[in-house]
């Protein structure tokens, strides 16, 4: 396997998570839309189809509210509910996941550090600023503003170019097999899959590394650095 001379991270559910009072946010959305509340946030999340669509977050959430309304026999405008939810949400309300700052520091010991998120800058920049990531990374790619997002190679190609490091010597850390691991593979980067469930299998994908926490990323980078005499 190639050396690791640069490390890049996904953002949402890899380095950070929302820091909202989810129950309160959910109720405020119904209040804003003038609709009597039904269902629970966990059921809405389960009704969503895959990761958010950066180009149509209202449509993405609206589809979930439509499924939830059908489950509860409610006749509502799901798009209006989704618009209300978006209006009361605050993208800057995020917090680092455990071990994130240590993983970022370990990455900086290896070489340049990058950030690649599938969201557009106008949404993700609030999270980056709230976390102070601009002072921790050397390059940021907002794939939501590109013609093609992950798992296409273009965002990864731009990231490697911005870091001035060969793709095969760049490790990309992300929580999604279908977007992060697949995209890194397509662009020739090494991948580290941050899985949420230790019992979850990677197949049919083949990440180069599997870690169950960001502490695992730190351990991986430290071990690789110590094993490379010229690092």
Backbone torsions as a table, in degrees:
resi	resn	phi	psi	omega
1	UNK	NA	143.9	-179.0
2	UNK	-64.9	159.2	172.6
3	UNK	-62.3	160.8	171.6
4	UNK	-109.4	112.9	179.9
5	UNK	-117.5	0.7	174.6
6	UNK	-155.2	151.0	-179.6
7	UNK	-132.4	138.1	176.9
8	UNK	-133.1	154.2	-175.0
9	UNK	-127.6	147.4	161.2
10	UNK	-71.6	168.7	-177.2
11	UNK	-105.1	-71.7	-173.1
12	UNK	-68.1	128.0	178.8
13	UNK	64.3	11.7	170.0
14	UNK	-116.3	-57.0	175.9
15	UNK	-98.1	-28.2	-173.8
16	UNK	-144.3	168.0	175.6
17	UNK	-142.3	160.6	177.9
18	UNK	-62.8	148.0	-179.4
19	UNK	-118.1	33.4	178.9
20	UNK	-82.9	157.9	159.3
21	UNK	-80.3	95.7	-169.5
22	UNK	-61.2	-41.0	-180.0
23	UNK	-61.6	-44.4	-179.8
24	UNK	-66.0	-41.4	178.6
25	UNK	-60.9	-43.6	179.9
26	UNK	-60.1	-45.7	-178.6
27	UNK	-68.4	-36.8	179.1
28	UNK	-65.1	-34.2	178.4
29	UNK	-63.3	-43.7	178.2
30	UNK	-65.3	-40.3	179.2
31	UNK	-62.6	-42.9	-179.7
32	UNK	-64.9	-36.1	-179.5
33	UNK	-81.6	-7.4	-179.4
34	UNK	69.7	35.8	-177.1
35	UNK	-121.1	137.0	175.6
36	UNK	-65.2	127.5	-174.9
37	UNK	-61.1	147.6	171.6
38	UNK	-148.3	155.5	178.7
39	UNK	73.9	-175.0	-179.3
40	UNK	-136.0	154.1	-179.0
41	UNK	-55.1	-41.8	-177.9
42	UNK	-61.0	-34.7	179.5
43	UNK	-72.6	-36.4	176.4
44	UNK	-63.2	-46.5	-179.4
45	UNK	-58.6	-40.7	-179.3
46	UNK	-67.1	-24.8	-178.7
47	UNK	-84.4	-8.5	180.0
48	UNK	-77.4	149.6	-174.1
49	UNK	-103.1	95.6	178.1
50	UNK	73.8	-166.1	-179.6
51	UNK	-73.2	160.7	-179.1
52	UNK	-59.0	147.0	175.1
53	UNK	-89.9	109.5	-177.8
54	UNK	-59.6	-24.7	-178.6
55	UNK	-85.4	-17.4	-175.8
56	UNK	-151.8	67.6	179.6
57	UNK	-65.2	-34.8	178.6
58	UNK	-64.7	-44.2	178.4
59	UNK	-64.5	-38.2	179.0
60	UNK	-62.6	-50.8	178.2
61	UNK	-67.1	-37.7	-179.4
62	UNK	-60.1	-38.2	177.8
63	UNK	-62.5	-38.8	177.3
64	UNK	-66.4	-43.7	178.2
65	UNK	-64.5	-34.4	177.7
66	UNK	-63.1	-43.5	178.7
67	UNK	-65.6	-40.6	-179.9
68	UNK	-65.4	-41.1	178.7
69	UNK	-62.5	-40.0	179.3
70	UNK	-64.6	-37.7	179.8
71	UNK	-65.0	-30.0	-177.2
72	UNK	-103.3	6.1	178.6
73	UNK	63.2	33.9	-177.4
74	UNK	-103.6	140.8	178.4
75	UNK	-104.5	93.9	-176.2
76	UNK	-134.0	168.7	174.1
77	UNK	-92.5	103.2	-176.1
78	UNK	-66.0	-29.1	178.8
79	UNK	-68.1	-40.3	177.5
80	UNK	-62.6	-38.2	177.2
81	UNK	-65.8	-41.8	178.9
82	UNK	-64.5	-41.4	178.0
83	UNK	-63.0	-38.9	178.6
84	UNK	-66.5	-39.9	178.7
85	UNK	-62.5	-45.0	178.7
86	UNK	-62.9	-35.5	-177.4
87	UNK	-68.9	-33.3	-176.6
88	UNK	-93.4	-13.3	179.6
89	UNK	-74.0	151.0	179.6
90	UNK	-127.2	107.8	-175.8
91	UNK	-64.9	-19.0	-179.2
92	UNK	-80.0	-8.1	179.8
93	UNK	-84.5	81.2	179.4
94	UNK	-134.6	160.5	176.4
95	UNK	-139.7	150.3	177.3
96	UNK	-64.6	143.3	169.8
97	UNK	-72.4	155.0	179.1
98	UNK	-55.4	132.9	178.4
99	UNK	85.2	-0.8	-175.2
100	UNK	-66.6	-46.2	-176.6
101	UNK	-67.4	-34.9	177.4
102	UNK	-67.2	-39.9	178.0
103	UNK	-65.0	-39.4	177.4
104	UNK	-64.5	-39.8	178.4
105	UNK	-66.7	-40.8	178.2
106	UNK	-64.2	-38.2	177.9
107	UNK	-63.6	-39.9	-179.8
108	UNK	-66.1	-25.4	176.2
109	UNK	-72.2	-22.9	-178.8
110	UNK	-83.0	-41.9	-176.4
111	UNK	167.2	-157.7	179.5
112	UNK	-61.6	149.9	-176.0
113	UNK	-119.3	135.2	-179.5
114	UNK	-124.3	165.5	176.4
115	UNK	-133.5	127.9	177.8
116	UNK	-131.1	114.7	-179.7
117	UNK	-122.4	145.1	-179.2
118	UNK	-77.4	-10.6	-179.7
119	UNK	-81.1	162.3	177.0
120	UNK	-78.6	159.3	-176.3
121	UNK	-62.2	-36.1	-174.8
122	UNK	-65.5	-18.6	175.8
123	UNK	-100.9	-42.9	-172.3
124	UNK	-80.4	-22.7	-178.5
125	UNK	-61.1	-33.5	178.6
126	UNK	-62.6	-37.2	178.6
127	UNK	-70.9	-45.0	179.6
128	UNK	-57.8	-45.0	-179.0
129	UNK	-67.6	-41.5	-178.5
130	UNK	-63.4	-33.0	-178.9
131	UNK	-88.7	-8.2	-176.9
132	UNK	69.2	27.5	-176.5
133	UNK	-70.4	-23.6	179.4
134	UNK	-59.6	-26.4	178.5
135	UNK	-89.5	-6.2	-174.9
136	UNK	-109.0	-17.6	-176.8
137	UNK	-121.1	158.3	-177.4
138	UNK	-98.0	-18.8	-179.7
139	UNK	-154.8	142.7	177.2
140	UNK	-128.5	133.0	174.1
141	UNK	-119.7	121.2	175.9
142	UNK	-98.2	93.9	-173.4
143	UNK	-65.9	-21.1	177.9
144	UNK	-63.9	-16.2	178.1
145	UNK	-98.4	4.0	-179.5
146	UNK	-101.4	161.7	177.2
147	UNK	-61.0	-31.8	-179.9
148	UNK	-130.9	136.1	178.7
149	UNK	-105.0	176.3	171.6
150	UNK	-54.0	137.9	14.9
151	UNK	-94.0	13.9	175.0
152	UNK	-63.8	156.5	-175.5
153	UNK	-75.5	-26.3	-171.2
154	UNK	-53.0	-47.6	-179.7
155	UNK	-61.9	-36.6	179.5
156	UNK	-70.2	-38.2	176.7
157	UNK	-60.8	-43.0	179.8
158	UNK	-65.3	-38.2	179.8
159	UNK	-64.5	-48.9	-179.7
160	UNK	-60.5	-39.6	178.7
161	UNK	-65.4	-40.8	-179.5
162	UNK	-66.9	-31.3	179.1
163	UNK	-84.7	-11.0	-178.4
164	UNK	57.7	41.7	-179.8
165	UNK	-131.6	144.8	178.1
166	UNK	-61.7	138.0	-179.5
167	UNK	-53.1	-41.5	-175.9
168	UNK	-68.5	-12.8	176.9
169	UNK	-105.4	12.2	179.5
170	UNK	-108.4	127.5	176.9
171	UNK	-98.7	126.5	177.7
172	UNK	-109.8	127.8	-177.3
173	UNK	-108.4	125.0	179.7
174	UNK	-157.2	163.0	-175.4
175	UNK	-96.3	-4.4	-175.9
176	UNK	-110.7	123.6	174.5
177	UNK	-66.6	-44.4	-172.7
178	UNK	-73.2	-23.8	-177.3
179	UNK	-112.0	-50.4	-174.9
180	UNK	-79.7	-53.0	-178.9
181	UNK	-68.1	-45.7	-180.0
182	UNK	-63.5	-42.7	-179.0
183	UNK	-66.0	-43.0	178.0
184	UNK	-61.2	-42.7	178.1
185	UNK	-59.7	-46.3	-177.4
186	UNK	-62.4	-28.8	-178.1
187	UNK	-98.7	0.9	177.4
188	UNK	83.8	15.2	176.7
189	UNK	-89.3	157.5	168.4
190	UNK	-76.6	152.9	-177.3
191	UNK	-129.2	144.8	171.2
192	UNK	-125.0	115.9	-179.0
193	UNK	-89.4	120.3	176.6
194	UNK	-92.9	96.4	-174.9
195	UNK	-89.1	145.6	-178.0
196	UNK	-83.2	-26.1	-176.7
197	UNK	-122.5	119.0	-179.1
198	UNK	-59.5	-19.7	-179.6
199	UNK	-91.9	-2.8	-178.5
200	UNK	-76.6	133.8	-179.5
201	UNK	-89.4	146.5	179.5
202	UNK	-80.1	-26.7	-177.3
203	UNK	-56.1	141.6	10.3
204	UNK	-88.3	8.4	177.6
205	UNK	-85.3	164.9	-177.6
206	UNK	-134.0	72.0	176.7
207	UNK	-62.6	149.7	178.4
208	UNK	-68.8	-31.4	179.7
209	UNK	-140.4	147.6	174.7
210	UNK	-124.3	124.7	179.1
211	UNK	-128.1	149.1	-177.9
212	UNK	-102.7	0.8	178.2
213	UNK	-164.0	166.3	175.7
214	UNK	-70.5	-22.2	171.5
215	UNK	-61.8	-34.2	176.5
216	UNK	-64.9	-34.3	176.0
217	UNK	-65.2	-44.9	178.5
218	UNK	-59.5	-44.3	179.4
219	UNK	-63.4	-41.4	178.9
220	UNK	-61.2	-48.4	-177.5
221	UNK	-66.7	-39.0	179.1
222	UNK	-65.2	-43.0	179.7
223	UNK	-65.3	-42.5	179.6
224	UNK	-66.2	-40.4	-180.0
225	UNK	-64.4	-43.4	-178.7
226	UNK	-68.1	-26.9	-178.0
227	UNK	-84.2	-9.1	-177.4
228	UNK	-106.3	104.6	-173.5
229	UNK	-61.5	-25.6	-178.7
230	UNK	-97.2	5.9	-177.3
231	UNK	-70.2	NA	NA
